[in-house]
Amino acid sequence: MAIKRSTRVLSEMSMSSMTDIVFLLLIFFLVTSTLVNPNALKLMLPKSTGQVSAKATVSVSIKDWGNDRYTYHINGSETPETYGEVEDELVTLLQNEEDPTFSIYSDETVPVKEIVAMMNIAKRNHYKVILATQPE
């Protein structure tokens, strides 16, 4: 005797609960991503027409010597320093400062990567940076 079932087992699954979970996760990540504070440099970029309230105690000048060679001069010194020496010199000069700040003076022909390299030194040592500009 063949007994047949009157109900069949459905192998389908409702996806409405899965979409609810994905939607809630999406909202959660969107809200938390706005709360994350990126680890950025604290820069004080002065406007060309105004003054900056912070006083830099040390200045670093970057000059282009051609052929992708650049010299670094600390506090207007005539003797150029290499990039490796600049960080050690800055640490020595700014170690006793309460609010260590240095300014970057660069020639117009110096690429941005050299200026960013100086900013990375400031970030590593928790210094503030002022990028010097000329008045308009």
Secondary structure as UniProt FT lines:
FT   HELIX           16..35
FT   STRAND          43..44
FT   TURN            48..49
FT   STRAND          58..66
FT   TURN            67..68
FT   STRAND          69..74
FT   TURN            75..76
FT   HELIX           83..94
FT   TURN            95..96
FT   STRAND          101..106
FT   TURN            108..109
FT   HELIX           112..125
FT   STRAND          128..131
//
